Amino acid sequence: MVEEPLQVLKTRRSCRKYQQKQIKKEELDAILEAGTYAPTGMGKQSPIIIVIQDRETITKISKLNAAIMGNTSDPFYGAPTLLVVFADRKAATYVEDGALVIGNMLNAAHAIGVDSCFVYRAKEVFETEEGKALLKKWGVQEDYVGVGNCILGYAAEGGIAPAAPRKKDYIIRV
């Protein structure tokens, strides 16, 4: 059995504190490509990925996301890159499709030395008037629903916590 892919999966952790250094274009392209190879229901490829590296736009979306949580914190933890995944609601598996795209990107990022975190509330953010205006500006059709956010960057000191032990009853063999 090949150990390296399993080690990538076992050692990936969410990063919650980022350096302001932008990730390299080659790294971003590799992460995005990994996302496009995620499995999707009946091979429909229902998701799309919006890439945002503009600090002003990231800050705007971060504030909308925080408002949904009822606070003013930065749910994107200062990450320099934001990937928002949407999926076409006409596909029966659109939520799962989008989540798998994000999972592939999280694991690909870790495999090449980029830190990441899955941040929720994309659906709610892009249901707001401000969110709908951004979708219109980006040319995203109304049938697309926000599935989640994938933030990317390089961890600042203290940005990654160690893994919690796996629970004993995680796997049940019958």
C-alpha positions in Angstrom: 0.0 0.0 0.0 1.3 3.5 -0.8 1.8 5.4 2.4 2.3 9.0 1.1 -1.3 9.7 0.1 -2.5 8.3 3.4 0.0 10.4 5.3 -1.3 13.5 3.5 -4.9 12.7 4.6 -3.8 11.9 8.1 -1.8 15.0 8.7 -3.9 17.7 7.0 -5.2 20.2 9.6 -7.3 23.4 9.4 -5.3 26.6 9.6 -6.7 29.5 11.5 -3.9 32.1 11.3 -2.2 33.0 8.1 0.9 34.9 6.9 0.0 37.8 4.4 2.2 36.2 1.8 0.2 35.2 -1.3 0.4 31.6 -2.6 2.2 30.9 -5.8 0.2 30.7 -9.1 1.5 27.2 -9.7 0.3 26.1 -6.3 -3.1 27.7 -6.9 -3.4 26.1 -10.3 -2.6 22.6 -8.9 -5.1 23.0 -6.1 -7.8 24.2 -8.5 -7.1 21.3 -10.9 -7.5 18.8 -8.0 -10.9 20.3 -7.3 -12.0 19.7 -10.8 -11.2 16.0 -10.5 -13.5 15.5 -7.5 -16.2 12.9 -8.0 -19.6 14.3 -8.8 -23.0 12.6 -9.0 -23.5 10.9 -12.4 -20.4 12.8 -13.6 -22.4 16.0 -14.0 -19.6 18.3 -12.7 -22.2 20.6 -11.1 -19.8 22.8 -9.1 -17.9 25.9 -10.1 -15.0 27.5 -8.2 -14.7 31.3 -7.8 -11.1 32.4 -7.1 -10.6 35.6 -5.1 -7.2 37.0 -4.2 -8.3 40.6 -3.9 -8.1 41.7 -0.3 -11.0 44.1 -0.6 -13.4 41.5 -1.9 -12.2 38.9 0.6 -12.8 41.4 3.4 -16.3 42.2 2.1 -17.2 38.5 2.0 -15.6 37.9 5.4 -17.8 40.6 6.9 -20.9 39.1 5.4 -20.0 35.7 6.7 -19.3 37.0 10.2 -22.6 38.9 10.2 -24.4 35.6 9.6 -22.6 34.2 12.7 -23.7 37.3 14.6 -20.2 38.7 15.2 -17.5 40.8 13.7 -14.6 38.2 13.7 -12.7 37.3 10.5 -14.0 33.8 9.6 -11.3 33.7 6.9 -8.5 34.2 9.5 -6.6 36.6 7.3 -6.0 34.1 4.5 -4.8 35.7 1.3 -6.8 33.4 -1.1 -10.4 32.6 -1.0 -12.1 29.9 -3.1 -15.9 29.9 -3.1 -17.5 26.7 -4.4 -21.0 26.9 -5.8 -23.0 24.0 -7.4 -26.0 23.9 -9.6 -29.1 23.2 -7.6 -30.6 21.2 -10.5 -28.1 18.4 -9.8 -29.6 16.1 -7.1 -26.1 15.8 -5.5 -25.1 19.4 -5.7 -24.2 19.8 -2.0 -22.2 16.6 -1.9 -20.5 17.5 -5.3 -19.4 20.9 -3.9 -18.2 19.4 -0.6 -16.1 16.8 -2.5 -14.5 19.6 -4.6 -13.5 21.4 -1.4 -12.2 18.2 0.1 -10.0 17.6 -2.9 -8.7 21.1 -2.7 -7.9 20.9 1.0 -6.0 17.7 0.6 -4.2 18.9 -2.6 -3.2 22.1 -0.8 -1.7 20.1 2.1 0.2 17.8 -0.3 2.0 20.7 -1.8 2.7 22.7 1.3 -0.2 25.2 1.3 -2.4 25.5 4.4 -6.2 25.7 4.2 -9.5 25.6 6.0 -13.1 24.8 5.0 -15.3 27.7 6.1 -19.1 27.4 6.0 -22.0 29.8 5.4 -21.4 30.4 1.7 -25.1 29.5 1.0 -26.3 32.2 3.4 -23.7 34.8 2.3 -24.7 34.5 -1.3 -28.4 34.6 -0.5 -28.0 38.2 0.8 -28.5 41.2 -1.4 -24.8 42.0 -1.3 -23.9 38.3 -2.1 -26.4 38.3 -5.0 -24.8 41.5 -6.4 -21.4 39.8 -6.3 -22.8 36.7 -8.1 -24.3 39.0 -10.8 -21.0 40.8 -11.2 -19.1 37.5 -11.6 -21.7 36.2 -14.1 -22.8 33.3 -11.9 -26.3 32.1 -12.7 -29.1 32.0 -10.1 -29.3 28.2 -10.2 -25.9 28.1 -8.4 -25.9 27.8 -4.6 -22.9 28.5 -2.3 -21.6 25.2 -0.9 -18.6 26.4 1.0 -15.4 28.4 1.2 -11.8 27.1 1.0 -9.3 29.5 2.3 -5.6 29.1 1.4 -2.3 30.5 2.5 0.8 29.8 4.6 0.3 29.3 8.3 1.5 31.9 10.7 3.0 30.8 13.9 0.3 29.1 16.0 -2.1 28.8 13.0 -2.4 25.0 13.1 -3.5 23.0 16.2 -2.5 19.3 16.6 -5.0 16.6 15.6 -7.5 15.4 18.2 -7.4 11.7 18.9 -9.8 9.7 16.7 -12.9 8.6 18.6 -13.0 4.8 19.5 -16.4 4.1 17.8 -15.6 5.9 14.5 -15.7 2.6 12.6 -18.3 -0.1 13.2 -17.7 -3.4 11.4 -20.8 -5.6 10.9 
